[in-house]
Amino acid sequence: MENFRKVRTSEEESPLPFPDLPPDVVEMKVKEGSKIRNLMNFAMAQMELKGSRQIVFSGCGRAVTKTITCVEIMKRKLGDLHQVTKVHYRTLLEVWENQDPLPGGPAQNLTVHKNVPSICILLSRDPLDPNQTGYQPPEPPHGLRLQLGSAGEDTSSSSTKGLKRPLPPPGEELLTKKLQVQVSDSPRGSGTTDCQPDGHH
């Protein structure tokens, strides 16, 4: 393959893996080189200005991560969106051209079929069937506000990275630390030594 150069890549057309979609549903085809800002500006305009009820994001290969990022941004901005995620394989057709053909012979092209992982994510303002595979209900809108209100500067950086783990309740953590400090500072015979974490009396 050292004398060959890739000249074209195309995807085999395949229907969206969601039943009962309206014919005019917007499909955002995310490519590896797509700019997230451009994708989101168009998608938000469809959902907010044109009043679309559903939108599909799809991407394959190296664009899968960018596809998921776009979906998470849209869920944060709009809120109250039902989601169904489908993962499958899609066939890419790569055409390679021979850079060093035989003298007087025809130029030789190779067509390579590659199966790459692909993701399709449907976001809907309307309820979807919760029993179908890949369904995720809308997230409660107040969760993010509470997080940002309690520790703004810490969660603002982590929320942009898509972390969704709930913060541990601060009361318990502080209580154990306080107990350890009190026990370690207290004299041996004060009666509080039975609270020591190592269990020695």
Residue pairs with C-beta under 8 A, 6 or more apart in sequence:
1 96
3 98
3 99
3 100
4 96
4 97
4 98
4 99
4 110
5 96
5 97
5 99
6 94
6 95
6 96
6 97
7 95
7 96
7 97
7 109
8 94
8 95
9 92
9 93
9 94
9 95
10 92
10 93
11 60
11 90
11 91
11 92
11 93
12 90
12 91
12 92
12 93
14 90
16 25
16 27
16 56
16 58
16 120
17 86
17 88
17 120
18 56
18 84
18 86
18 120
18 122
21 54
21 56
21 122
22 53
22 54
25 52
25 54
25 55
25 56
26 43
26 46
26 52
26 54
26 55
26 56
27 55
27 56
27 57
27 58
28 39
28 42
28 43
28 55
28 56
28 57
28 58
28 70
29 58
29 59
30 39
30 57
30 58
30 59
30 63
30 66
30 67
30 70
31 59
31 63
32 61
32 62
32 63
32 66
34 63
34 66
36 66
36 69
36 70
36 73
39 70
40 70
40 73
40 74
43 55
43 57
43 70
43 74
44 74
44 77
44 78
46 52
46 55
47 55
47 74
47 78
47 125
48 78
53 124
53 125
53 126
54 122
54 123
54 124
54 125
54 126
55 74
55 122
55 123
56 120
56 121
56 122
56 123
57 67
57 70
57 71
57 74
57 120
57 121
57 123
58 67
58 118
58 119
58 120
58 121
59 66
59 67
59 118
59 119
60 90
60 92
60 116
60 117
60 118
60 119
61 92
61 116
61 117
61 118
64 117
64 118
64 119
67 119
67 121
68 119
68 121
69 162
71 83
71 121
71 123
72 162
74 81
74 123
75 81
75 83
75 123
75 139
76 144
76 159
78 125
79 138
79 139
79 141
80 125
80 138
80 141
81 123
81 124
81 125
81 138
82 123
82 124
82 125
82 126
82 127
82 128
82 135
82 136
82 137
82 138
83 121
83 122
83 123
83 124
83 135
83 136
83 138
84 121
84 122
84 124
84 128
84 132
84 134
84 135
84 136
85 119
85 120
85 121
85 122
85 134
85 136
86 119
86 120
86 121
86 122
86 133
86 134
87 117
87 118
87 119
87 134
88 117
88 118
88 120
89 115
89 116
89 117
89 118
90 115
90 116
90 117
90 118
91 113
91 114
91 115
91 116
92 113
92 114
92 115
92 116
93 111
93 112
93 113
93 114
94 111
94 112
94 114
95 109
95 110
95 111
95 112
96 109
96 110
96 111
96 112
97 107
97 108
97 109
98 107
98 108
98 109
98 110
101 107
101 108
122 128
128 135
129 135
130 137
143 166
144 159
147 155
147 159
147 167
148 155
148 156
148 159
150 167
151 167
155 167
179 195
179 197
180 197
182 192
182 195
183 192
183 193
183 195
183 196
183 197
186 192
186 193
193 200
193 201
194 201
